[in-house]
Amino acid sequence: MRTDIIAHEDSEVIVIPAKILREMLNSDHELNMNLMIGLFEQLYDQFLEFCSLSAS
């Protein structure tokens, strides 16, 4: 399936089949934790930005 990605700066895009990614995350708990921490940080930053915009 083709995916269109719009980047705000020069970027490298790596496409990994979901099955392989799932296997990697299930077998490497440190990788899984690092991914979860990164996703949480992004979500938290977006939430703080949303709250600061809605407060004004």
All heavy atoms as atom14 arrays in JSON, in Angstrom:
{
  "sequence": "MRTDIIAHEDSEVIVIPAKILREMLNSDHELNMNLMIGLFEQLYDQFLEFCSLSAS",
  "atom14_mask": [
    [1, 1, 1, 1, 1, 1, 1, 1, 0, 0, 0, 0, 0, 0],
    [1, 1, 1, 1, 1, 1, 1, 1, 1, 1, 1, 0, 0, 0],
    [1, 1, 1, 1, 1, 1, 1, 0, 0, 0, 0, 0, 0, 0],
    [1, 1, 1, 1, 1, 1, 1, 1, 0, 0, 0, 0, 0, 0],
    [1, 1, 1, 1, 1, 1, 1, 1, 0, 0, 0, 0, 0, 0],
    [1, 1, 1, 1, 1, 1, 1, 1, 0, 0, 0, 0, 0, 0],
    [1, 1, 1, 1, 1, 0, 0, 0, 0, 0, 0, 0, 0, 0],
    [1, 1, 1, 1, 1, 1, 1, 1, 1, 1, 0, 0, 0, 0],
    [1, 1, 1, 1, 1, 1, 1, 1, 1, 0, 0, 0, 0, 0],
    [1, 1, 1, 1, 1, 1, 1, 1, 0, 0, 0, 0, 0, 0],
    [1, 1, 1, 1, 1, 1, 0, 0, 0, 0, 0, 0, 0, 0],
    [1, 1, 1, 1, 1, 1, 1, 1, 1, 0, 0, 0, 0, 0],
    [1, 1, 1, 1, 1, 1, 1, 0, 0, 0, 0, 0, 0, 0],
    [1, 1, 1, 1, 1, 1, 1, 1, 0, 0, 0, 0, 0, 0],
    [1, 1, 1, 1, 1, 1, 1, 0, 0, 0, 0, 0, 0, 0],
    [1, 1, 1, 1, 1, 1, 1, 1, 0, 0, 0, 0, 0, 0],
    [1, 1, 1, 1, 1, 1, 1, 0, 0, 0, 0, 0, 0, 0],
    [1, 1, 1, 1, 1, 0, 0, 0, 0, 0, 0, 0, 0, 0],
    [1, 1, 1, 1, 1, 1, 1, 1, 1, 0, 0, 0, 0, 0],
    [1, 1, 1, 1, 1, 1, 1, 1, 0, 0, 0, 0, 0, 0],
    [1, 1, 1, 1, 1, 1, 1, 1, 0, 0, 0, 0, 0, 0],
    [1, 1, 1, 1, 1, 1, 1, 1, 1, 1, 1, 0, 0, 0],
    [1, 1, 1, 1, 1, 1, 1, 1, 1, 0, 0, 0, 0, 0],
    [1, 1, 1, 1, 1, 1, 1, 1, 0, 0, 0, 0, 0, 0],
    [1, 1, 1, 1, 1, 1, 1, 1, 0, 0, 0, 0, 0, 0],
    [1, 1, 1, 1, 1, 1, 1, 1, 0, 0, 0, 0, 0, 0],
    [1, 1, 1, 1, 1, 1, 0, 0, 0, 0, 0, 0, 0, 0],
    [1, 1, 1, 1, 1, 1, 1, 1, 0, 0, 0, 0, 0, 0],
    [1, 1, 1, 1, 1, 1, 1, 1, 1, 1, 0, 0, 0, 0],
    [1, 1, 1, 1, 1, 1, 1, 1, 1, 0, 0, 0, 0, 0],
    [1, 1, 1, 1, 1, 1, 1, 1, 0, 0, 0, 0, 0, 0],
    [1, 1, 1, 1, 1, 1, 1, 1, 0, 0, 0, 0, 0, 0],
    [1, 1, 1, 1, 1, 1, 1, 1, 0, 0, 0, 0, 0, 0],
    [1, 1, 1, 1, 1, 1, 1, 1, 0, 0, 0, 0, 0, 0],
    [1, 1, 1, 1, 1, 1, 1, 1, 0, 0, 0, 0, 0, 0],
    [1, 1, 1, 1, 1, 1, 1, 1, 0, 0, 0, 0, 0, 0],
    [1, 1, 1, 1, 1, 1, 1, 1, 0, 0, 0, 0, 0, 0],
    [1, 1, 1, 1, 0, 0, 0, 0, 0, 0, 0, 0, 0, 0],
    [1, 1, 1, 1, 1, 1, 1, 1, 0, 0, 0, 0, 0, 0],
    [1, 1, 1, 1, 1, 1, 1, 1, 1, 1, 1, 0, 0, 0],
    [1, 1, 1, 1, 1, 1, 1, 1, 1, 0, 0, 0, 0, 0],
    [1, 1, 1, 1, 1, 1, 1, 1, 1, 0, 0, 0, 0, 0],
    [1, 1, 1, 1, 1, 1, 1, 1, 0, 0, 0, 0, 0, 0],
    [1, 1, 1, 1, 1, 1, 1, 1, 1, 1, 1, 1, 0, 0],
    [1, 1, 1, 1, 1, 1, 1, 1, 0, 0, 0, 0, 0, 0],
    [1, 1, 1, 1, 1, 1, 1, 1, 1, 0, 0, 0, 0, 0],
    [1, 1, 1, 1, 1, 1, 1, 1, 1, 1, 1, 0, 0, 0],
    [1, 1, 1, 1, 1, 1, 1, 1, 0, 0, 0, 0, 0, 0],
    [1, 1, 1, 1, 1, 1, 1, 1, 1, 0, 0, 0, 0, 0],
    [1, 1, 1, 1, 1, 1, 1, 1, 1, 1, 1, 0, 0, 0],
    [1, 1, 1, 1, 1, 1, 0, 0, 0, 0, 0, 0, 0, 0],
    [1, 1, 1, 1, 1, 1, 0, 0, 0, 0, 0, 0, 0, 0],
    [1, 1, 1, 1, 1, 1, 1, 1, 0, 0, 0, 0, 0, 0],
    [1, 1, 1, 1, 1, 1, 0, 0, 0, 0, 0, 0, 0, 0],
    [1, 1, 1, 1, 1, 0, 0, 0, 0, 0, 0, 0, 0, 0],
    [1, 1, 1, 1, 1, 1, 0, 0, 0, 0, 0, 0, 0, 0]
  ],
  "atom14_positions": [
    [[0.84, -1.18, 0.0], [0.0, 0.0, 0.0], [0.89, 1.24, 0.0], [1.84, 1.32, 0.76], [-0.89, -0.01, 1.24], [-1.74, 1.21, 1.36], [-2.99, 1.14, 2.66], [-2.04, 0.95, 4.11], [0.0, 0.0, 0.0], [0.0, 0.0, 0.0], [0.0, 0.0, 0.0], [0.0, 0.0, 0.0], [0.0, 0.0, 0.0], [0.0, 0.0, 0.0]],
    [[0.57, 2.2, -0.81], [1.34, 3.43, -0.91], [0.94, 4.37, 0.22], [-0.23, 4.5, 0.58], [1.07, 4.1, -2.24], [1.88, 5.35, -2.41], [1.49, 6.08, -3.67], [1.96, 7.44, -3.51], [2.6, 8.11, -4.43], [2.78, 7.58, -5.6], [3.01, 9.33, -4.2], [0.0, 0.0, 0.0], [0.0, 0.0, 0.0], [0.0, 0.0, 0.0]],
    [[1.93, 5.04, 0.79], [1.71, 5.98, 1.87], [2.35, 7.3, 1.49], [3.51, 7.33, 1.08], [2.32, 5.48, 3.19], [1.77, 4.2, 3.49], [2.04, 6.42, 4.32], [0.0, 0.0, 0.0], [0.0, 0.0, 0.0], [0.0, 0.0, 0.0], [0.0, 0.0, 0.0], [0.0, 0.0, 0.0], [0.0, 0.0, 0.0], [0.0, 0.0, 0.0]],
    [[1.62, 8.4, 1.63], [2.18, 9.73, 1.37], [2.57, 10.34, 2.71], [1.77, 10.37, 3.64], [1.15, 10.63, 0.68], [0.87, 10.17, -0.74], [1.76, 9.59, -1.36], [-0.25, 10.41, -1.21], [0.0, 0.0, 0.0], [0.0, 0.0, 0.0], [0.0, 0.0, 0.0], [0.0, 0.0, 0.0], [0.0, 0.0, 0.0], [0.0, 0.0, 0.0]],
    [[3.79, 10.82, 2.79], [4.29, 11.43, 4.01], [4.76, 12.84, 3.68], [5.53, 13.04, 2.73], [5.44, 10.6, 4.6], [4.93, 9.22, 4.98], [6.05, 11.32, 5.8], [6.0, 8.27, 5.42], [0.0, 0.0, 0.0], [0.0, 0.0, 0.0], [0.0, 0.0, 0.0], [0.0, 0.0, 0.0], [0.0, 0.0, 0.0], [0.0, 0.0, 0.0]],
    [[4.32, 13.79, 4.46], [4.75, 15.17, 4.3], [5.61, 15.51, 5.51], [5.14, 15.46, 6.64], [3.55, 16.13, 4.22], [2.67, 15.77, 3.02], [4.02, 17.57, 4.13], [1.36, 16.51, 2.96], [0.0, 0.0, 0.0], [0.0, 0.0, 0.0], [0.0, 0.0, 0.0], [0.0, 0.0, 0.0], [0.0, 0.0, 0.0], [0.0, 0.0, 0.0]],
    [[6.88, 15.84, 5.27], [7.81, 16.14, 6.36], [8.11, 17.64, 6.36], [8.16, 18.27, 5.32], [9.08, 15.34, 6.19], [0.0, 0.0, 0.0], [0.0, 0.0, 0.0], [0.0, 0.0, 0.0], [0.0, 0.0, 0.0], [0.0, 0.0, 0.0], [0.0, 0.0, 0.0], [0.0, 0.0, 0.0], [0.0, 0.0, 0.0], [0.0, 0.0, 0.0]],
    [[8.32, 18.16, 7.55], [8.65, 19.58, 7.69], [10.15, 19.83, 7.54], [10.58, 20.97, 7.48], [8.18, 20.1, 9.05], [6.7, 20.1, 9.19], [5.89, 21.05, 8.62], [5.86, 19.23, 9.81], [4.63, 20.78, 8.88], [4.58, 19.68, 9.61], [0.0, 0.0, 0.0], [0.0, 0.0, 0.0], [0.0, 0.0, 0.0], [0.0, 0.0, 0.0]],
    [[10.92, 18.76, 7.49], [12.36, 18.87, 7.28], [12.83, 17.6, 6.59], [12.09, 16.64, 6.46], [13.08, 19.06, 8.61], [12.8, 17.97, 9.61], [13.38, 18.27, 10.98], [13.09, 19.33, 11.54], [14.13, 17.41, 11.47], [0.0, 0.0, 0.0], [0.0, 0.0, 0.0], [0.0, 0.0, 0.0], [0.0, 0.0, 0.0], [0.0, 0.0, 0.0]],
    [[14.07, 17.6, 6.12], [14.61, 16.41, 5.47], [14.47, 15.22, 6.41], [14.84, 15.3, 7.58], [16.07, 16.61, 5.09], [16.22, 17.59, 3.94], [15.22, 17.83, 3.24], [17.33, 18.1, 3.74], [0.0, 0.0, 0.0], [0.0, 0.0, 0.0], [0.0, 0.0, 0.0], [0.0, 0.0, 0.0], [0.0, 0.0, 0.0], [0.0, 0.0, 0.0]],
    [[13.91, 14.14, 5.91], [13.65, 12.97, 6.75], [13.93, 11.69, 5.98], [13.91, 11.67, 4.76], [12.17, 12.95, 7.19], [11.84, 14.13, 7.87], [0.0, 0.0, 0.0], [0.0, 0.0, 0.0], [0.0, 0.0, 0.0], [0.0, 0.0, 0.0], [0.0, 0.0, 0.0], [0.0, 0.0, 0.0], [0.0, 0.0, 0.0], [0.0, 0.0, 0.0]],
    [[14.18, 10.64, 6.73], [14.32, 9.32, 6.16], [13.11, 8.5, 6.61], [12.76, 8.5, 7.79], [15.6, 8.64, 6.66], [15.82, 7.27, 6.09], [17.12, 6.65, 6.57], [17.95, 7.35, 7.17], [17.27, 5.45, 6.34], [0.0, 0.0, 0.0], [0.0, 0.0, 0.0], [0.0, 0.0, 0.0], [0.0, 0.0, 0.0], [0.0, 0.0, 0.0]],
    [[12.47, 7.83, 5.69], [11.29, 7.04, 6.0], [11.64, 5.57, 5.79], [12.13, 5.18, 4.73], [10.1, 7.43, 5.1], [8.9, 6.54, 5.37], [9.74, 8.9, 5.31], [0.0, 0.0, 0.0], [0.0, 0.0, 0.0], [0.0, 0.0, 0.0], [0.0, 0.0, 0.0], [0.0, 0.0, 0.0], [0.0, 0.0, 0.0], [0.0, 0.0, 0.0]],
    [[11.37, 4.77, 6.82], [11.61, 3.35, 6.74], [10.26, 2.65, 6.92], [9.55, 2.9, 7.88], [12.59, 2.89, 7.84], [13.92, 3.63, 7.68], [12.78, 1.38, 7.81], [14.87, 3.41, 8.83], [0.0, 0.0, 0.0], [0.0, 0.0, 0.0], [0.0, 0.0, 0.0], [0.0, 0.0, 0.0], [0.0, 0.0, 0.0], [0.0, 0.0, 0.0]],
    [[9.92, 1.79, 5.97], [8.65, 1.07, 6.04], [8.93, -0.34, 6.54], [9.74, -1.07, 5.95], [7.97, 1.03, 4.65], [6.68, 0.23, 4.71], [7.72, 2.44, 4.15], [0.0, 0.0, 0.0], [0.0, 0.0, 0.0], [0.0, 0.0, 0.0], [0.0, 0.0, 0.0], [0.0, 0.0, 0.0], [0.0, 0.0, 0.0], [0.0, 0.0, 0.0]],
    [[8.27, -0.7, 7.64], [8.44, -2.02, 8.24], [7.07, -2.68, 8.3], [6.12, -2.09, 8.83], [9.02, -1.91, 9.66], [10.36, -1.18, 9.65], [9.15, -3.28, 10.3], [10.91, -0.89, 11.02], [0.0, 0.0, 0.0], [0.0, 0.0, 0.0], [0.0, 0.0, 0.0], [0.0, 0.0, 0.0], [0.0, 0.0, 0.0], [0.0, 0.0, 0.0]],
    [[6.94, -3.89, 7.79], [5.65, -4.6, 7.89], [5.23, -4.75, 9.36], [6.07, -5.0, 10.24], [5.93, -5.96, 7.26], [7.1, -5.72, 6.35], [7.93, -4.67, 7.03], [0.0, 0.0, 0.0], [0.0, 0.0, 0.0], [0.0, 0.0, 0.0], [0.0, 0.0, 0.0], [0.0, 0.0, 0.0], [0.0, 0.0, 0.0], [0.0, 0.0, 0.0]],
    [[3.95, -4.59, 9.63], [3.43, -4.63, 11.0], [3.77, -5.95, 11.69], [4.06, -5.97, 12.89], [1.93, -4.41, 11.0], [0.0, 0.0, 0.0], [0.0, 0.0, 0.0], [0.0, 0.0, 0.0], [0.0, 0.0, 0.0], [0.0, 0.0, 0.0], [0.0, 0.0, 0.0], [0.0, 0.0, 0.0], [0.0, 0.0, 0.0], [0.0, 0.0, 0.0]],
    [[3.77, -7.05, 10.96], [4.07, -8.35, 11.57], [5.48, -8.38, 12.13], [5.71, -8.85, 13.25], [3.89, -9.46, 10.53], [4.16, -10.85, 11.06], [3.97, -11.9, 9.99], [4.28, -13.28, 10.55], [4.16, -14.32, 9.56], [0.0, 0.0, 0.0], [0.0, 0.0, 0.0], [0.0, 0.0, 0.0], [0.0, 0.0, 0.0], [0.0, 0.0, 0.0]],
    [[6.43, -7.86, 11.39], [7.82, -7.83, 11.84], [7.96, -6.9, 13.05], [8.64, -7.23, 14.03], [8.76, -7.41, 10.7], [8.77, -8.48, 9.61], [10.16, -7.13, 11.21], [9.53, -8.1, 8.36], [0.0, 0.0, 0.0], [0.0, 0.0, 0.0], [0.0, 0.0, 0.0], [0.0, 0.0, 0.0], [0.0, 0.0, 0.0], [0.0, 0.0, 0.0]],
    [[7.32, -5.74, 13.0], [7.38, -4.79, 14.11], [6.78, -5.42, 15.37], [7.36, -5.31, 16.46], [6.65, -3.5, 13.75], [6.68, -2.4, 14.79], [8.11, -1.99, 15.11], [5.88, -1.21, 14.33], [0.0, 0.0, 0.0], [0.0, 0.0, 0.0], [0.0, 0.0, 0.0], [0.0, 0.0, 0.0], [0.0, 0.0, 0.0], [0.0, 0.0, 0.0]],
    [[5.65, -6.1, 15.23], [5.02, -6.77, 16.37], [5.96, -7.8, 16.99], [6.1, -7.87, 18.22], [3.73, -7.44, 15.91], [2.53, -7.06, 16.74], [1.25, -7.75, 16.25], [0.61, -6.93, 15.24], [0.45, -7.27, 13.97], [0.81, -8.43, 13.52], [-0.14, -6.45, 13.13], [0.0, 0.0, 0.0], [0.0, 0.0, 0.0], [0.0, 0.0, 0.0]],
    [[6.6, -8.59, 16.14], [7.54, -9.6, 16.62], [8.72, -8.96, 17.36], [9.14, -9.45, 18.41], [8.05, -10.46, 15.47], [7.01, -11.38, 14.89], [7.46, -12.09, 13.62], [8.61, -11.84, 13.16], [6.66, -12.88, 13.08], [0.0, 0.0, 0.0], [0.0, 0.0, 0.0], [0.0, 0.0, 0.0], [0.0, 0.0, 0.0], [0.0, 0.0, 0.0]],
    [[9.22, -7.86, 16.82], [10.34, -7.16, 17.47], [9.93, -6.62, 18.84], [10.68, -6.75, 19.81], [10.83, -6.01, 16.58], [11.57, -6.46, 15.35], [11.96, -5.1, 14.21], [12.91, -4.0, 15.25], [0.0, 0.0, 0.0], [0.0, 0.0, 0.0], [0.0, 0.0, 0.0], [0.0, 0.0, 0.0], [0.0, 0.0, 0.0], [0.0, 0.0, 0.0]],
    [[8.75, -6.02, 18.91], [8.29, -5.44, 20.17], [8.0, -6.52, 21.21], [8.22, -6.31, 22.41], [7.06, -4.56, 19.95], [7.31, -3.28, 19.17], [5.99, -2.57, 18.88], [8.27, -2.36, 19.9], [0.0, 0.0, 0.0], [0.0, 0.0, 0.0], [0.0, 0.0, 0.0], [0.0, 0.0, 0.0], [0.0, 0.0, 0.0], [0.0, 0.0, 0.0]],
    [[7.5, -7.67, 20.77], [7.21, -8.76, 21.7], [8.48, -9.43, 22.22], [8.5, -9.93, 23.34], [6.31, -9.81, 21.04], [4.88, -9.33, 20.93], [4.42, -8.52, 21.73], [4.17, -9.83, 19.94], [0.0, 0.0, 0.0], [0.0, 0.0, 0.0], [0.0, 0.0, 0.0], [0.0, 0.0, 0.0], [0.0, 0.0, 0.0], [0.0, 0.0, 0.0]],
    [[9.54, -9.43, 21.42], [10.76, -10.12, 21.84], [11.76, -9.21, 22.54], [12.62, -9.68, 23.26], [11.43, -10.77, 20.63], [11.86, -9.79, 19.72], [0.0, 0.0, 0.0], [0.0, 0.0, 0.0], [0.0, 0.0, 0.0], [0.0, 0.0, 0.0], [0.0, 0.0, 0.0], [0.0, 0.0, 0.0], [0.0, 0.0, 0.0], [0.0, 0.0, 0.0]],
    [[11.66, -7.9, 22.35], [12.62, -6.96, 22.95], [11.86, -5.99, 23.85], [11.32, -4.98, 23.4], [13.36, -6.21, 21.84], [14.49, -5.35, 22.36], [14.51, -5.03, 23.56], [15.35, -4.98, 21.55], [0.0, 0.0, 0.0], [0.0, 0.0, 0.0], [0.0, 0.0, 0.0], [0.0, 0.0, 0.0], [0.0, 0.0, 0.0], [0.0, 0.0, 0.0]],
    [[11.84, -6.28, 25.14], [11.05, -5.48, 26.09], [11.62, -4.07, 26.27], [10.87, -3.13, 26.52], [10.93, -6.21, 27.42], [10.21, -7.51, 27.3], [8.87, -7.58, 26.99], [10.64, -8.79, 27.39], [8.51, -8.85, 26.91], [9.56, -9.61, 27.14], [0.0, 0.0, 0.0], [0.0, 0.0, 0.0], [0.0, 0.0, 0.0], [0.0, 0.0, 0.0]],
    [[12.94, -3.92, 26.13], [13.53, -2.59, 26.24], [13.09, -1.71, 25.06], [12.75, -0.54, 25.24], [15.06, -2.68, 26.28], [15.71, -1.34, 26.51], [17.23, -1.44, 26.64], [17.76, -2.56, 26.67], [17.86, -0.37, 26.69], [0.0, 0.0, 0.0], [0.0, 0.0, 0.0], [0.0, 0.0, 0.0], [0.0, 0.0, 0.0], [0.0, 0.0, 0.0]],
    [[13.07, -2.27, 23.87], [12.59, -1.55, 22.69], [11.12, -1.16, 22.87], [10.73, -0.03, 22.59], [12.76, -2.4, 21.43], [12.19, -1.83, 20.13], [12.91, -0.55, 19.75], [12.29, -2.86, 19.01], [0.0, 0.0, 0.0], [0.0, 0.0, 0.0], [0.0, 0.0, 0.0], [0.0, 0.0, 0.0], [0.0, 0.0, 0.0], [0.0, 0.0, 0.0]],
    [[10.33, -2.1, 23.37], [8.91, -1.85, 23.61], [8.73, -0.69, 24.59], [7.94, 0.22, 24.36], [8.25, -3.12, 24.16], [6.75, -3.06, 24.15], [6.16, -2.0, 24.11], [6.13, -4.22, 24.2], [0.0, 0.0, 0.0], [0.0, 0.0, 0.0], [0.0, 0.0, 0.0], [0.0, 0.0, 0.0], [0.0, 0.0, 0.0], [0.0, 0.0, 0.0]],
    [[9.5, -0.7, 25.7], [9.4, 0.36, 26.7], [9.83, 1.71, 26.13], [9.19, 2.73, 26.36], [10.24, 0.01, 27.93], [10.12, 1.02, 29.04], [8.44, 1.28, 29.64], [8.15, -0.25, 30.47], [0.0, 0.0, 0.0], [0.0, 0.0, 0.0], [0.0, 0.0, 0.0], [0.0, 0.0, 0.0], [0.0, 0.0, 0.0], [0.0, 0.0, 0.0]],
    [[10.92, 1.72, 25.35], [11.38, 2.97, 24.75], [10.34, 3.54, 23.78], [10.13, 4.75, 23.73], [12.71, 2.77, 24.03], [13.86, 2.59, 25.0], [13.8, 3.05, 26.13], [14.9, 1.89, 24.56], [0.0, 0.0, 0.0], [0.0, 0.0, 0.0], [0.0, 0.0, 0.0], [0.0, 0.0, 0.0], [0.0, 0.0, 0.0], [0.0, 0.0, 0.0]],
    [[9.68, 2.67, 23.03], [8.63, 3.11, 22.12], [7.46, 3.72, 22.91], [6.96, 4.79, 22.57], [8.14, 1.96, 21.25], [6.99, 2.29, 20.3], [7.42, 3.29, 19.24], [6.44, 1.03, 19.66], [0.0, 0.0, 0.0], [0.0, 0.0, 0.0], [0.0, 0.0, 0.0], [0.0, 0.0, 0.0], [0.0, 0.0, 0.0], [0.0, 0.0, 0.0]],
    [[7.05, 3.04, 23.97], [5.94, 3.54, 24.79], [6.29, 4.88, 25.44], [5.46, 5.79, 25.49], [5.57, 2.53, 25.89], [4.96, 1.24, 25.37], [3.44, 1.55, 24.44], [3.93, 0.99, 22.84], [0.0, 0.0, 0.0], [0.0, 0.0, 0.0], [0.0, 0.0, 0.0], [0.0, 0.0, 0.0], [0.0, 0.0, 0.0], [0.0, 0.0, 0.0]],
    [[7.51, 5.03, 25.92], [7.94, 6.29, 26.53], [7.92, 7.4, 25.49], [7.44, 8.51, 25.76], [9.35, 6.14, 27.15], [9.27, 5.25, 28.39], [9.95, 7.5, 27.49], [10.63, 4.84, 28.94], [0.0, 0.0, 0.0], [0.0, 0.0, 0.0], [0.0, 0.0, 0.0], [0.0, 0.0, 0.0], [0.0, 0.0, 0.0], [0.0, 0.0, 0.0]],
    [[8.42, 7.12, 24.28], [8.41, 8.13, 23.22], [7.0, 8.54, 22.83], [6.72, 9.73, 22.65], [0.0, 0.0, 0.0], [0.0, 0.0, 0.0], [0.0, 0.0, 0.0], [0.0, 0.0, 0.0], [0.0, 0.0, 0.0], [0.0, 0.0, 0.0], [0.0, 0.0, 0.0], [0.0, 0.0, 0.0], [0.0, 0.0, 0.0], [0.0, 0.0, 0.0]],
    [[6.1, 7.57, 22.72], [4.71, 7.9, 22.38], [4.05, 8.7, 23.49], [3.31, 9.66, 23.23], [3.91, 6.61, 22.11], [4.3, 5.85, 20.85], [3.55, 4.52, 20.79], [4.01, 6.68, 19.61], [0.0, 0.0, 0.0], [0.0, 0.0, 0.0], [0.0, 0.0, 0.0], [0.0, 0.0, 0.0], [0.0, 0.0, 0.0], [0.0, 0.0, 0.0]],
    [[4.32, 8.34, 24.75], [3.76, 9.09, 25.87], [4.27, 10.53, 25.87], [3.48, 11.47, 26.08], [4.11, 8.42, 27.21], [3.61, 9.19, 28.39], [2.29, 9.09, 28.77], [4.46, 10.02, 29.1], [1.8, 9.8, 29.85], [4.0, 10.74, 30.18], [2.67, 10.63, 30.57], [0.0, 0.0, 0.0], [0.0, 0.0, 0.0], [0.0, 0.0, 0.0]],
    [[5.56, 10.72, 25.63], [6.12, 12.08, 25.6], [5.47, 12.92, 24.51], [5.16, 14.1, 24.72], [7.63, 12.02, 25.4], [8.38, 11.53, 26.61], [9.87, 11.33, 26.36], [10.31, 11.38, 25.19], [10.59, 11.1, 27.35], [0.0, 0.0, 0.0], [0.0, 0.0, 0.0], [0.0, 0.0, 0.0], [0.0, 0.0, 0.0], [0.0, 0.0, 0.0]],
    [[5.26, 12.34, 23.33], [4.6, 13.08, 22.24], [3.17, 13.45, 22.62], [2.73, 14.58, 22.4], [4.59, 12.25, 20.96], [5.92, 12.16, 20.28], [5.84, 11.35, 18.98], [4.81, 10.8, 18.63], [6.95, 11.3, 18.27], [0.0, 0.0, 0.0], [0.0, 0.0, 0.0], [0.0, 0.0, 0.0], [0.0, 0.0, 0.0], [0.0, 0.0, 0.0]],
    [[2.45, 12.49, 23.18], [1.07, 12.73, 23.58], [0.99, 13.79, 24.66], [0.16, 14.7, 24.61], [0.43, 11.43, 24.07], [-1.02, 11.51, 24.54], [-1.93, 11.96, 23.39], [-1.46, 10.16, 25.06], [0.0, 0.0, 0.0], [0.0, 0.0, 0.0], [0.0, 0.0, 0.0], [0.0, 0.0, 0.0], [0.0, 0.0, 0.0], [0.0, 0.0, 0.0]],
    [[1.88, 13.71, 25.64], [1.9, 14.67, 26.74], [2.21, 16.08, 26.22], [1.55, 17.05, 26.6], [2.93, 14.24, 27.78], [2.93, 15.09, 29.03], [1.89, 14.98, 29.94], [3.96, 15.97, 29.28], [1.88, 15.76, 31.09], [3.95, 16.75, 30.43], [2.92, 16.64, 31.33], [2.92, 17.42, 32.45], [0.0, 0.0, 0.0], [0.0, 0.0, 0.0]],
    [[3.19, 16.2, 25.32], [3.53, 17.5, 24.74], [2.35, 18.08, 23.97], [2.05, 19.28, 24.07], [4.74, 17.39, 23.82], [6.04, 17.17, 24.57], [6.07, 17.39, 25.8], [7.02, 16.75, 23.93], [0.0, 0.0, 0.0], [0.0, 0.0, 0.0], [0.0, 0.0, 0.0], [0.0, 0.0, 0.0], [0.0, 0.0, 0.0], [0.0, 0.0, 0.0]],
    [[1.66, 17.25, 23.19], [0.5, 17.71, 22.44], [-0.63, 18.14, 23.38], [-1.31, 19.13, 23.14], [0.0, 16.64, 21.48], [0.94, 16.41, 20.32], [0.48, 15.29, 19.4], [-0.55, 14.67, 19.62], [1.24, 15.02, 18.36], [0.0, 0.0, 0.0], [0.0, 0.0, 0.0], [0.0, 0.0, 0.0], [0.0, 0.0, 0.0], [0.0, 0.0, 0.0]],
    [[-0.81, 17.4, 24.46], [-1.84, 17.74, 25.44], [-1.53, 19.08, 26.1], [-2.41, 19.93, 26.24], [-1.94, 16.63, 26.51], [-2.95, 16.91, 27.58], [-4.3, 16.8, 27.31], [-2.54, 17.29, 28.84], [-5.24, 17.07, 28.3], [-3.46, 17.55, 29.83], [-4.81, 17.44, 29.56], [0.0, 0.0, 0.0], [0.0, 0.0, 0.0], [0.0, 0.0, 0.0]],
    [[-0.28, 19.3, 26.49], [0.1, 20.58, 27.08], [-0.08, 21.73, 26.11], [-0.57, 22.8, 26.49], [1.55, 20.54, 27.56], [1.84, 19.69, 28.79], [3.34, 19.74, 29.11], [1.04, 20.16, 29.98], [0.0, 0.0, 0.0], [0.0, 0.0, 0.0], [0.0, 0.0, 0.0], [0.0, 0.0, 0.0], [0.0, 0.0, 0.0], [0.0, 0.0, 0.0]],
    [[0.27, 21.52, 24.86], [0.08, 22.55, 23.85], [-1.42, 22.85, 23.66], [-1.82, 24.01, 23.58], [0.7, 22.11, 22.52], [0.64, 23.17, 21.45], [1.31, 22.72, 20.16], [2.2, 21.87, 20.2], [0.9, 23.24, 19.09], [0.0, 0.0, 0.0], [0.0, 0.0, 0.0], [0.0, 0.0, 0.0], [0.0, 0.0, 0.0], [0.0, 0.0, 0.0]],
    [[-2.24, 21.83, 23.61], [-3.68, 22.0, 23.46], [-4.25, 22.79, 24.65], [-5.04, 23.71, 24.48], [-4.37, 20.65, 23.36], [-5.86, 20.75, 23.36], [-6.57, 21.17, 22.25], [-6.59, 20.41, 24.5], [-7.96, 21.27, 22.26], [-7.97, 20.49, 24.53], [-8.64, 20.93, 23.4], [0.0, 0.0, 0.0], [0.0, 0.0, 0.0], [0.0, 0.0, 0.0]],
    [[-3.82, 22.43, 25.86], [-4.31, 23.12, 27.05], [-3.89, 24.58, 27.08], [-4.66, 25.45, 27.46], [-3.82, 22.42, 28.31], [-4.62, 20.83, 28.59], [0.0, 0.0, 0.0], [0.0, 0.0, 0.0], [0.0, 0.0, 0.0], [0.0, 0.0, 0.0], [0.0, 0.0, 0.0], [0.0, 0.0, 0.0], [0.0, 0.0, 0.0], [0.0, 0.0, 0.0]],
    [[-2.67, 24.87, 26.65], [-2.2, 26.25, 26.66], [-2.93, 27.08, 25.6], [-3.18, 28.26, 25.81], [-0.69, 26.33, 26.44], [-0.35, 25.91, 25.14], [0.0, 0.0, 0.0], [0.0, 0.0, 0.0], [0.0, 0.0, 0.0], [0.0, 0.0, 0.0], [0.0, 0.0, 0.0], [0.0, 0.0, 0.0], [0.0, 0.0, 0.0], [0.0, 0.0, 0.0]],
    [[-3.29, 26.47, 24.47], [-4.03, 27.19, 23.43], [-5.49, 27.43, 23.84], [-6.05, 28.47, 23.56], [-3.99, 26.43, 22.11], [-2.61, 26.34, 21.43], [-2.72, 25.44, 20.2], [-2.11, 27.72, 21.06], [0.0, 0.0, 0.0], [0.0, 0.0, 0.0], [0.0, 0.0, 0.0], [0.0, 0.0, 0.0], [0.0, 0.0, 0.0], [0.0, 0.0, 0.0]],
    [[-6.1, 26.45, 24.51], [-7.5, 26.59, 24.87], [-7.69, 27.5, 26.08], [-8.79, 28.0, 26.31], [-8.12, 25.21, 25.16], [-7.49, 24.6, 26.25], [0.0, 0.0, 0.0], [0.0, 0.0, 0.0], [0.0, 0.0, 0.0], [0.0, 0.0, 0.0], [0.0, 0.0, 0.0], [0.0, 0.0, 0.0], [0.0, 0.0, 0.0], [0.0, 0.0, 0.0]],
    [[-6.63, 27.75, 26.87], [-6.74, 28.61, 28.03], [-6.75, 30.09, 27.65], [-7.19, 30.92, 28.43], [-5.59, 28.33, 28.99], [0.0, 0.0, 0.0], [0.0, 0.0, 0.0], [0.0, 0.0, 0.0], [0.0, 0.0, 0.0], [0.0, 0.0, 0.0], [0.0, 0.0, 0.0], [0.0, 0.0, 0.0], [0.0, 0.0, 0.0], [0.0, 0.0, 0.0]],
    [[-6.29, 30.42, 26.47], [-6.22, 31.84, 26.09], [-7.42, 32.31, 25.34], [-8.35, 31.73, 25.04], [-4.98, 32.09, 25.26], [-4.81, 31.16, 24.23], [0.0, 0.0, 0.0], [0.0, 0.0, 0.0], [0.0, 0.0, 0.0], [0.0, 0.0, 0.0], [0.0, 0.0, 0.0], [0.0, 0.0, 0.0], [0.0, 0.0, 0.0], [0.0, 0.0, 0.0]]
  ]
}
